[in-house]
């Protein structure tokens, strides 16, 4: 039992929602974003290799769906520290019974939720409001040679983005559809 987090399972094995529990007093609050001991049940003994922060200015923007292949596969914890997003994990593990299944979760500064995304999952999000900031904790460094992507509007995945997709980078929009031959990636 964690003092700083409530940990919820999702319909995708390995993907969890963390509800951060702040400690408050008359000065304000403090909350833990990551704790190796308290999150061992969902993160195991994976080391943290990078912590990144991003900003997206316009509502309706979609970033992703990105993942890295071995040997640079990564798990990550995604938190929205300003604004509100619809965060998505897509199972791309070869042989998985939930291959191409996805889970979406609203993460916001107000709800203090984070999404734990293990290796073998693509990740993306849509901003639900303007001016969103995210904090990412990664178990592997960014490796451009290992990065892969799925078009966020790929019909095989069929993510139900809550808003019309207004903005998509040229890179994210250039990913071709997966096609019927996509069978997932090796661990």
C-alpha positions, 0 to 999 in steps of 0.5 A: 500500500502506497502512502503517496499514490493510489494505483489503479489497473486498466484494461491493458495489462501493465498500464496503470493509473497513478493518483498522486496524493498530495500532503497539504497544510496552510502553506499549500501542498507537496506531492510526489511524482515518482518514488522507486520504492512505492512504485515498485509494483508497477515499475519494478527495478527499472532505472530512471534514465530521463525526465522530460517536460513538454509544452503544447499551446493549442487545444485539440493538438495531438502528439504521438503515437510514439514508441521505441524498439529494443534495445531502447524500449522504454517505460514511462510515467506521464503527468500533466502538470498544467492544463488537461490532456487525453493520454493514450497507451496502445499495445504494440507487443507481438503476441499480446491478446490486447494487440492494438488495444488502447486505453485513454485517460484524462490527466490534468493538473486538477486530478493529479493522475499519471499514466504508467506506460510499460515497454511495448506500448505506443504513447500519444495525447490530445490537449483538451485545453490550451497551454498544457505542460507534461512531465515524463519520467523515462526508463531509457534515453531517447534514441532516434534510431529506435523511435517508431510511430503510428499515425494517430488516426490509424483505423486499425487502432481507432483511438476515439480522440475526444476533440477534432484533431486540429494540429498534428506535426508533419512527422506524426502525420507522415506515419503510414497506416499499420496495414493488415500485416502489422503483428506487433514488435518483439519485446 
